[in-house]
């Protein structure tokens, strides 16, 4: 095999790897753009959950400091997942 053939083969491989790298870079960049575009949608439910937890904690603190029956019922409703608690049987 002649040196020219080896050199041209290596140059061809260099061009192929360059084009493959360019394609992978383009795919990576488009994926990152998609991720940045979707990130607020992914963070939305988590943010709402954090806000609800903060409101529940504030209500629990208010109920504990003021002995407000309405606030206590709200806290009880929220902590049991909206299900009424079973009352203890009378003796």
Residue pairs with C-beta under 8 A, 6 or more apart in sequence:
56 75
56 78
56 79
59 71
59 74
59 75
59 78
60 71
60 75
62 68
62 71
63 71
63 72
63 74
63 75
76 85
